[in-house]
Amino acid sequence: MMIRIEINGEVATATLENSVAARDFASMLPMEMTLENYADIERIFYLPRKLDTTDAPAGMTPKRGDINYYAPWGNLAIFLGKAAYA
């Protein structure tokens, strides 16, 4: 599934994986959010509720442009660069 992301008037598209969590996130769209800087490598925002993580992997190694869900905190992260497995 493709989604449209607009940040400060700039538009990008993203492809969501075919997963329970991605479908759960898509069910919340459209939404408006405020991004916060986290560790200078990602921008995060908190969802209105936790996502269903049925069958989700325990972790992954993100790269620039990845959008990931961090289940312990209930936030999504957009990565600006490579990061360690989490």
C-alpha positions in Angstrom: 0.0 0.0 0.0 1.3 3.4 -0.9 0.8 6.4 1.4 1.4 10.1 0.9 3.4 12.1 3.4 3.6 15.9 3.4 6.1 17.7 5.6 6.4 21.5 5.4 4.8 21.5 2.0 7.1 18.8 0.6 5.4 15.6 -0.6 6.9 12.1 -0.5 5.4 8.7 -0.9 6.0 5.6 1.1 5.2 1.9 0.7 3.8 0.1 3.6 4.6 -3.6 4.0 1.8 -6.2 3.9 1.7 -6.7 7.7 -0.9 -6.6 10.5 0.9 -3.5 12.0 1.0 -1.7 8.6 -2.7 -2.3 8.0 -3.5 -1.1 11.5 -1.5 2.1 10.9 -3.2 2.6 7.6 -6.6 2.4 9.3 -5.7 5.5 11.3 -5.0 7.6 8.2 -5.3 10.4 7.4 -3.7 12.0 10.4 -1.8 15.0 11.3 1.3 14.7 13.5 4.2 16.7 15.0 7.6 15.1 14.4 10.2 15.3 17.2 14.0 14.9 16.7 15.3 11.8 18.4 19.1 11.3 18.5 19.6 13.3 15.4 19.0 10.1 13.3 15.3 9.8 13.4 12.1 11.8 13.6 9.4 10.3 15.8 5.8 10.8 16.6 3.4 9.1 18.9 0.3 7.4 17.6 -3.1 7.8 19.2 -3.0 4.1 20.2 -0.6 1.2 20.0 -0.6 -0.9 16.8 -1.4 -4.6 16.6 2.0 -6.3 16.2 0.8 -9.8 15.6 3.5 -11.7 13.6 5.8 -8.7 13.7 9.6 -9.4 13.9 11.4 -8.8 17.1 13.5 -6.1 15.5 15.2 -4.8 12.4 18.2 -2.7 11.2 16.7 0.5 9.8 18.2 2.5 6.9 17.6 6.0 5.6 13.9 6.5 4.7 12.5 3.6 6.7 9.4 4.2 8.7 9.3 1.8 11.7 7.1 1.2 14.7 8.8 1.0 18.1 6.3 -1.0 20.1 7.7 -0.4 23.6 7.1 3.3 23.3 4.2 3.2 20.8 5.8 5.6 18.3 6.6 5.6 14.6 10.1 6.7 13.5 11.3 8.0 10.2 15.0 7.3 9.8 17.4 9.9 8.4 20.3 7.5 8.2 21.4 4.0 9.2 21.0 2.8 12.7 21.8 -0.3 14.8 19.5 -3.2 15.1 16.7 -2.5 17.5 
